[in-house]
Amino acid sequence: MHRITGKGGGDSLIEMSPTESFSDDVNGYHHHASSSTGSLQQGQSESPLMPDVRVESCESLNNSLASLAPSDCSDCPLARSQTLEQINALTGLWRKRALFLKYRSRIGKQKLSKDSVFFRDGVRRIDFVLSYVDDKDCEKKQERRRIYEANLKKAGLELETEDKSESDDGKTYFVKIHAPWEVLATYADVLKIKVPFKVNDMPDDRELPMNWLSTPFRLPKEIMHPEPDYFTAPFSKSKSDFFLIGNQDTFFSPSTRNRIVYYILSRCLYVSEECGDKKGIKRLLNNGSYTSAFPLHDSRYWIRSKDGNCESERYDLYKHWAKFFCFFKEQPINRIRNYYGEKIGIYFAWLGFYTEMLLFAAVVGTICFTYGFLTYDDNEWSKEICSEEIGGKIVMCPLCDKKCGFWKLSITCNSSWQSHLFDNVATVFFAIFMGIWVTLFLEFWKRRQARLEYDWDLVDFEEEQQQLQLRPEYESKCTKSKENPITKEMEPYLPVTSKCARSCLSGATVLLWISLIIACIIGVIAYRLAVYAAFASIMKDSPTNHLEVVGPYITPQLATSVTASCINFVIIMILNLMYEKVAVWITDMEIPKTHLEYENRLTMKMFLFQFVNYYSSCFYVAFFKGKFVGYPGKYAYMFGSSLRNEECDPGGCLIELTTQLVIVMTGKQVWGNIQEALLPWVMNWWGSRKARSHPESLYSRWEQDHDLQSFGQLGLFYEYLEMVIQFGFITLFVASFPLAPLLALFNNIIEIRVDAWKLTTQFRRPVAAKAHSIGAWEEILNGMAVLSVVTNAFIVAFTSDMMPRLVYMYAYQPEGEMNMKGYINNSLSVFNISQFPNNSMPEEGENPVWFNSSITTCRYRDYRYPPGHDKEYSHTMQFWHILAAKLAFIIIMEHVVFLVKYFVAWLIPDVPTDVKARVKRERFLVQEYLHNYEVEKLKMQLSQQGNKECTCTPMIYPTLPKHELLSEVL
């Protein structure tokens, strides 16, 4: 074999010599040849159902047409008429022959299993399928396909084409691709794919105490571990007899086979070498030369394949994993990895582990919520608010200008009770617990990930070999080349000026969209300010006030909060849909050099945008609302407008943050699951409407998969993004809603099965890809874990009323008792109504009937000196004491949680001890076995050369003692 054109050693294709691959006659039929051409085999009997038609060979028919060439007497009318009659007769014969061939091919197709994943010979496995619609008006596409498929054959792949007459729509051609052993062995060597060479002899002693309790949640052992455990080593074609190769056809798994074939497809030229370096199946899909490219599922998902050579792993996955009634069972991670590849397998492993860890957070959060519910009657400040003797006599200042009247504190009775469910002592404990839980989750995931790396042969996974390969798009768009200082080969590169210009344009686009989000959030805030006055004016005489059950809960504050949250959610979803396309476009425009670089750039852009999009409204309610309102007579206004800044009601802003969090979080999860499950199903149902009218035996495996949705290169990216956004909700703002982990747990139980169901039943089989970790998402999770400690500390200190209550109880309780009596009166300041400016006084008719001129003062939420004092309306000393207590709490909580976090991270090793031992054992065996293999091989070579008298071991391969070999490995 010898190499053909390519940029670098890693990206060059390998041309197979005639002795290393089958001939073109075996590879398949001529380009664009109908599948029916091969359906007439010698000695095959004709169907009795067909009319008695003598079908001539193509060669004889061509000879007959050639014999009709004009002769010397062609001008003779009689000769001309005879020639026309002969042409008409032959044309009719051609039509009959075409109908006959189509019929015969359908009969032959009917005999084949519709779940067959093999060529027509029933031996060669279909590793990949390309489809296209032949556009006779576009010769460029035809030429591209012709050259591309010719180059695929040069690379050693075998092709077989199904004619459009065999497809369910009558328009689509299917090119089936098979990779023979020589191609698989060659590229397995190039890609350093690990294969078994010895059965694992180390016992698995991972039995946990009281393991029998988990029996109902376990799957059968043959489902969880379908293959025995082996020690593995990178494949070497020159040492193929070193590995445990039983059957060459099944040695490489289907997922490995389609990964190798896709590697070739991505780097094969589709133009002649003189016309440039245009290559790759992605570009052919983009320019319409092919309509799809996909590996095949091995069976239908609801029934096992009748072909004994088909593994029916898809059916097993659906039965034991994708069905919703398996929600309480563990996931068959090894089967997922074997079928879909390591990249998808590690996503489901991470999602399953995340869901398991959520169970602990959900239990503790439920306990904290239950504590708030059980201490409902011990809530002294709510009793004071609801009391007619205290709250019923406290007149509060208007909450907005002109349209809001004076009101009594007792009308916030229900909201204060609701706030206590989330704003209690348990909130502080839960905020600290979640800071530690996040650390435990990330550290234990590192251990689980290390175990998966070993089990899935990813310990020595070379990121440079797999992910740092040049993207075909980068190679095609970069016209300049320079020498690689490592490989000393010429490779394409992007000039610094072009790279800087593209990066600046990309950064400006991201900033523009983030500014758009902030503008939308400001618009929602303006809506809240403007509509609150309207709700307050309308709802004071609303019929809902007289409803016994829900009437007291329907307040202007609640109506404003709920409607604003819903509007904000709709804006979030619209901006999200728009930005997804923009993020992909600007990332493509940057022309990242490698696949890893592309994914990391897109990840950071999407996450930064989503972070601002989903969390900005929660940050506003938690840290800005009610903090800059001023005081009566000197209110603060939004950007100098007539809209007065919002203030929290006496129940606090925490309950409003809870409302915002519940609406955005649950709304996103419900909408996401509906969209993920319903949209692919509807599209598949509509796309396969024609095929449903065909007999089952005529609906082939490649046609069935062609009618499914494409998973796409970024399919897994959006799954990670969805879960990381949810992770932010349950960590950044969990102090305001202890039930958030419980909602996330329920969602994830459904999410796992929905993702499994759609991947198994609604999508084509993705191309297998390797990944040894969750990539850039791990760093994002670590960053959010650190940020969550800060946000929860600020929520407890500034958003909840925990600190003001504790300061009052310990320092300002007038009777010196450790209780909250008198807290409400202490937390409200006094303002002289006569000092209200005209633009703030309520209009006539806005005040309630009980308000009269004898009421001279109103109360507002703050710590300021009363009118007539030397420091009138300036902050009291208690305000500064509370502020100091808040800052002290933040510092103490952050240091305590961070100290525990880093101690736990130091205490828990990233790699389990038994995994370290197994890795060392495997490396030792690889060294020992390879050494012995080379020695024996050299002995055999020397003996064949007639040196039989030399029985000593050659000095170039000395026999090393095991302890010396082990020291080299370690």
RAMO-V841776 format. One record per helix or strand of 3 or more residues. SS is the DSSP state (h for helix, s for strand). FROM is the first residue (numbers start at 0). LEN is the number of residues. Records with the same first field share a line. If there is no record, write none. Layout:
BEGIN
SS->FROM-LEN, FROM-LEN
END
This chain:
BEGIN
h->17-3, 23-4, 34-4, 57-9, 76-35, 138-16, 163-3, 180-10, 210-7, 220-4, 236-6, 247-4, 253-12, 272-3, 280-6, 312-10, 323-3, 332-8, 341-33, 375-3, 379-7, 390-3, 408-14, 424-31, 462-4, 471-6, 495-44, 542-4, 550-3, 555-35, 594-29, 637-3, 653-34, 690-3, 695-3, 700-6, 714-18, 733-3, 739-23, 775-24, 801-11, 822-5, 832-3, 876-31, 912-32, 954-3, 961-8
s->127-6, 156-6, 171-8, 193-6, 229-5, 291-4, 479-4, 489-4, 827-5, 856-5
END
